[in-house]
Amino acid sequence: MPVLLALGAALLFGLVFGPRWWVRRVMQQYATERPDLPGTGGELARHLLDLARLEHVPVEIAPADHYDPAANVVRLSPGNHDGRSITAVAVAAHEVAHALQHAAGNRLLAARVRFAPVVQGFEFAAALVMTTAPVVLAFVHSPALLALQVGIGIALLGVRLVFHLLTLPVELDASFHRALPILETGRFLDAGDMPGARTVLRAAAFTYVASSLVALVNIARLRRLLPF
């Protein structure tokens, strides 16, 4: 029985943290500087935006790679903005693809933007419910009420998981229906580099899935903080 429990715990650990580890490993694996590439990730992003007649969309350096539809700006991490690597090129193309989705009126992207503040509200409510749970136990002394409060808190946090999973089609479209064809037809990478670019684009697309699994762990951590 202890062996089975250990195997089950190892499997659960792998399922939860494995995707995030894989994403990071892929990004690092193809982040080797390539002086032979014609430009940096930031330069490619600017070039692709200009080609798409999105000159008004700026490219900025930020702590993390993302497209901000509210500000209408592509943001790249310093390594990808200034780097010449397969990762930098692929990630830049992926984030520009989100700008193309926005310009094209992609409905799922628009829905993600519309509901992002709602999800943040659910997260705030969940944090409030979970942090006040011990207080309820101390003053009310009702395990049943506390269990109900914890259940509500977990349900509220679960909204974030659903939200991340619903963003997956947006990410897959950005990576494989937009960024990959751009890189292939534009020949921004040699044919020998395209398999690596596909892997990076796949990792970029599944970043939100990895985040949703980590969010599940955060739920479990909050649950362990409670005194029952």
Buried (B, 14 or more C-beta within 10 A) or exposed (E): EEEEEEEEEEEEEEEBBEBBEBBEEBBEBBBEEBEEBEBBBBBBBBBBBEEBEBEEBBBEEBEEBBBBBEEBBBBBBEBBBBBBBBBBBBBBBBBBBBBBBBBEEBEBBBEBBEBBEEBEEBBEBBBEBBEEBBEBBEEEEEEEEBBEBBEBBBEBBBBBBEBBEBBBBBBBBBBBEBBBEBBBEEEBBEEEBBEBBBBBBBBBBBBBBBBBBBBBBEBEEBBEEBEE
